[in-house]
Amino acid sequence: MAKIERIWAMPNKQTFSIKPIRELIARHITRGVWLDPFSRNSLFSKHCITNDIDTLFPADYHEEALVFLKRFPDEYADGVLFDPPYSARQISECYRGAGMSVHMKDTQGSFYGDRKNDAARALKPGGKAISFGWNSGGMGIKNGMEIIEILLVPHGGAHNDTICVVEIKGMGYGKT
C-alpha cells in the first residue's frame, strides 16, 4: 500500500522550492541518470539531464518536452522528475513565454499522456518517476508503474493542492 501524507506549505511557481516537495525529491532521488523534461529553475539540476522549452532558464536542452524525451532509448534512465504545466492555461503561458505558437493539440489531455508514456518508456525497470500536478494520475499503471508514495501539499485559500506521486517501474513493463 502506498504511503499518503499531507503537509501544508505556501505556494510557489517553482515547485521544487516548496519545502515538503524539495524534501520528498531529496528522499527519492538516486545516483544514476535522471531526466527532467520541464526543469525551469530546478534545485535538482545537478542530478538530472535537464530540459526547458524556455531559453531563459538554464538547461542542458531547450526543446519541447516530447522531443527531449524521445532523445533517450528505452530503459535508459534511473529516474524522471515530471513537473509539467498543470493546466491548458499554464501550457499556453509557457509556450507563449518561450516565443512559441500554441496549437489545440498542445492544450488537450493527450499533451500529458504522450509525455508520460515516453517518460515511462525511457525508465529502466526499477526506476522511479516523481510526478507533480493537480491530480494523482502519475505515469500510470498502463505504463507499468506502481505508486509507492503520494504527498498532498495544500496551499490554503483558493489555491489547488500540489499532488506529488512517486512510482516505481515494474520489472515486467513492456512484456506481453
N, C-alpha and C positions, 0 to 999 in steps of 0.2 A: 504494500500500500504506500502511496506517495505521501511524503511529509507536506503538510499545508500549514503556512504561517501567515500572519497578518501583522504588519508593522507600519504605523503611520509615519509619514515624512512629508516635508514641504515639496511641492512640485518643482521640477527643473527641466527645461527642454533638453539639457544634456543628461540623459537618463543615467549614465554610469557615475555621475557625480552625486546622485542621491544615495545617502549613506547605507541603508539596508540593501540596496541593489548593488552598490560597489562591494559590500561585504559578501553578498551571495556569489558574485562573479569570482572574487578572490578565493572563496572556498572551493570552487569547482574548476577553475582554470588549471590546466596541467601543462607540463612540458610537451613539446611537440609542435605541430603545425596547427594553428588556429586561423580561421578565416573570419573576417569582419566586413561584410559587404556594404554596410551602412555606417561607417566609422565616425563621421563627424570629428569631434574633439575627444576621441576615446581615451580614457585614462589607462586602457589596456593595450595600446598600440604596440608597445614593445613586445607583447606576447603574440601578436597577430600579423597576418598579411592583411593590410588594410585597403579599403576602397571607399571613396565617397564621390558621388556624382558632381559635387561642387568643388571646383579647383581652389576655392578659398580655404578649404580645410586640408591640413597636411595628411597625405595618404600615399601608399605605395602605388595605387592606381586611382584614376578618376574616370570611371566608366559607369554605365548603367549596371545595377547590381546583377542582373541576369547574365550580362556579358562577362562580368568579372567571375561569377561562379562557374561559368562554362569553361574558363581557362584551366580548371583543375580536373584531373582524371578521377574516375570512380575510386572511392575508398582511399582518398589521398590525405584527408585532414583528420586530426585528432579531436578537433572541436570547431564549433561555429558559434559566434555571437550574432544574433539575428535581431536587430533593433531598427526595423523599417519605419517609415512614416506610418502613423496609426490610423489614418483616415484618408479618404479621397481628397479632402481639402488639404491635408498635410502633404500628400503626394504632389498635388498641383503646386503648392507653395515651394516645395523643394526643387521641382523641375524648373519652375519659372525663375527661382533664385539662382539656379545654375545656368540661366540663359537658354533653357531648352523648351521646346514646344511640349504641350501636354495633349495627349490624344485620349479618346474614350477608353481604349484598351488599357491605358495606364491607370485609370481610376476604377476599374472593375475588380471584382473579387479574385479573378484569375491572376492579378498582379501578385498577390501574396502566395497563392498556390504554386505558381510557376517557380517562384524564387525559393520557396520552402522545398519543393521537390528536388530542385537542383542542389540546394544546400545539403539535403539528406543524402543524395546520390554521392556527393563528394566526401561524405563522412565515412571513416573506417568503422567496421563493426566494433562495438565497444566505445566509440567516440561519443562525445557529449555535444548537445545543442542547447544553448540557453537563449530562449526567445522572449521578446518583450512586446507588449501591446495592450489592447483593451479587451482581449479575450484570452481564454486558456487553451486555445487550439494547439499551440506549439507546432512542431513539424508534423505530428500526427502518426497514428497507428498504421495508416496505409503506407507510410514511408518507413515502417519497421521500427518506430520509436516507442519507447516506454517511458512514461513520466515517472520521475523519482522525487521531484520536489516542485511545489508551487509556492510562490511568495506573492501575496496581495499587498500592494502599497497604496493605501488610501491617502489622499492629499487634502481632504476637507472641502467644505463648500460645494461648489458646482463642478469641481474637478473630477474627472474619471479616475478610478484607481489605475495604477500601472500593474499589470499582471505579468509575472515572471515565471516561465516554465522551464524546468531543467529536465532534459530527456537523455536517455542513452539509446544508441542504435543497437538493436538486437543482432545477434550473431547470424541469424538466418535471413537477414534482409536481402531481397533480390533473388532468393532461391524459390523455385516452384516445386 
